[in-house]
Amino acid sequence: MQIDEELTLKKLEIFLSFMATTATCPRASELETSSVSVHRAIHSLEERFALPAVQA
């Protein structure tokens, strides 16, 4: 698998944090970012790896 500029450490950090509880708002606060940014990062990773959408 080739790694590209869409796969960032920040997105992976958000993903790991999100998967701990699958709750967007607490993760955003913990990561000092907006819930929209968390949602976009998760969606971007889903598209990158052709995964089914996670319902947050």
Beta strands, then each sheet from edge to edge (+ up, - down):
end
